[in-house]
Each structure stands twice: as structure tokens, then as C-alpha cells.
Amino acid sequence: MLEYGLTRESWNDLFIKQNGLCAVCGDWLKFLKTAHVDHDHNTGKVRGLLCKKCNTGLGQLRDSSELLLKASNYLEGIL
């Protein structure tokens, strides 16, 4: 059993479904060492596999789609 209730088989299925790429940025995930299991902190439900940078970024924005949108607008110069 791996993190968040995933079996090795379900992790491999997710990895294959994502073509070995981070679900956010599309960078190549080098198997278990660089793939982070992203999950909903309220429900525990697994959302996908992310690279360390994307996983950290979402965590720093407190998994808030509202904050992510504000950050995107900020980067685009939309205040």
C-alpha cells in the first residue's frame, strides 16, 4: 500500500493514464521518486500525480482555486 490508500497497481494505472507526466505542468515524472500523490485535504480523495514544484505550489496556495486564480490574474497584470 502506498500513500493515500493507493496500491502499487492503482499508482501505476494513474501514472500510465497521465502518460508519466505531471497533471499540472506536463513535466516528465521519473517514477515514484519524483511523483507526488496530490489529494484533496478535506476528503482524502486522490486527484493525480504531480511534480514536486506543482505539488508545493498548490500546497503554498492552500489548495485554493480562488488563490490560484488570483495568482494567475496577478501574473497576467489583471488586478
C-alpha positions as CSV (number, residue, x, y, z in Angstrom):
1,M,0.0,0.0,0.0
2,L,1.3,3.4,-1.0
3,E,0.2,6.9,0.1
4,Y,-3.5,7.8,0.5
5,G,-4.8,4.3,0.0
6,L,-3.2,3.7,-3.4
7,T,-1.9,0.3,-4.2
8,R,1.1,-0.1,-6.4
9,E,-1.2,-1.2,-9.2
10,S,-3.5,1.8,-8.8
11,W,-0.5,4.2,-8.7
12,N,0.9,2.6,-11.9
13,D,-2.5,2.9,-13.5
14,L,-2.6,6.6,-12.6
15,F,1.0,7.1,-13.9
16,I,0.0,5.4,-17.2
17,K,-3.2,7.4,-17.5
18,Q,-1.1,10.6,-17.2
19,N,1.5,9.3,-19.7
20,G,4.1,9.7,-17.0
21,L,3.6,13.4,-16.9
22,C,2.7,15.9,-14.1
23,A,-1.0,16.6,-14.2
24,V,-0.4,20.3,-13.9
25,C,2.7,21.3,-15.9
26,G,3.2,18.3,-18.0
27,D,6.9,17.7,-17.0
28,W,8.1,14.1,-17.0
29,L,7.7,12.3,-13.7
30,K,10.7,10.0,-13.1
31,F,8.6,7.3,-11.4
32,L,8.0,7.2,-7.6
33,K,11.0,9.3,-6.6
34,T,9.7,12.5,-8.3
35,A,5.9,11.9,-8.4
36,H,3.9,13.3,-5.6
37,V,0.4,12.0,-4.9
38,D,-1.9,15.0,-4.9
39,H,-5.1,14.6,-2.9
40,D,-8.0,16.7,-1.5
41,H,-7.1,17.5,2.1
42,N,-10.8,17.5,3.1
43,T,-11.9,14.3,1.6
44,G,-8.5,12.5,1.1
45,K,-9.5,11.6,-2.5
46,V,-6.5,11.3,-4.8
47,R,-6.6,13.8,-7.7
48,G,-3.5,12.8,-9.6
49,L,0.3,12.7,-9.7
50,L,2.3,16.0,-9.6
51,C,5.9,17.0,-9.8
52,K,7.4,18.4,-6.6
53,K,7.2,22.0,-7.8
54,C,3.5,21.8,-8.7
55,N,2.7,19.9,-5.6
56,T,4.5,22.5,-3.5
57,G,2.9,25.4,-5.3
58,L,-0.6,24.1,-4.8
59,G,0.2,23.5,-1.1
60,Q,1.6,27.0,-0.7
61,L,-1.7,28.3,-2.2
62,R,-3.5,26.2,0.4
63,D,-5.2,24.1,-2.4
64,S,-7.4,27.1,-3.0
65,S,-8.7,27.6,-6.6
66,E,-9.6,31.1,-5.6
67,L,-6.0,31.9,-4.6
68,L,-4.7,30.2,-7.7
69,L,-7.0,32.4,-9.9
70,K,-5.8,35.5,-8.0
71,A,-2.2,34.5,-8.5
72,S,-2.9,33.9,-12.2
73,N,-4.6,37.3,-12.6
74,Y,-1.6,38.9,-10.8
75,L,0.9,37.3,-13.2
76,E,-1.3,38.5,-16.2
77,G,-1.4,42.0,-14.8
78,I,-5.1,41.8,-14.0
79,L,-5.6,43.3,-10.7
